[in-house]
């Protein structure tokens, strides 16, 4: 995401470490996270999975994370951003 968004290479590590200590992510880090989420968990595909398997709503993050090959926390954040879970 950083590469495609043309962020400066020397910024990547700094912003990641900064967010670890403060809990606050720099704008470049948020942009890269959003880019990655859209790339590996496209909204249309996530919604299609939930339509095909309605039972996913009960424990959607854990099951969908396996289907998309991402961490449960990444999927949980994606579902929150899509207003599917709170």
C-alpha positions, 0 to 999 in steps of 0.5 A: 500500500505504501509503495502504490500510494507513493509514500516515502520509503523512510516513513514506513517503519517510523509510522508503524513504531509510532502507532505501536507506542501511542495507539495513534496511526499516522495518515500514511499508515491509515491510507496504506491499511485502507488500500490493503483492506480493499485489495485483499478483502473487497467489499463486494466479495465480503458481502457476497460471502455473507449473503451465501452463508447467512450464519456467518453473521454470528461469528463472521470475523473468525470464519471470514478471516479464514476464507480470505486468508487474513487475521481475525483482527484485520477482518474484524476491522474490515467488517466494522468499517463496512458497518456489518458489525459494531 
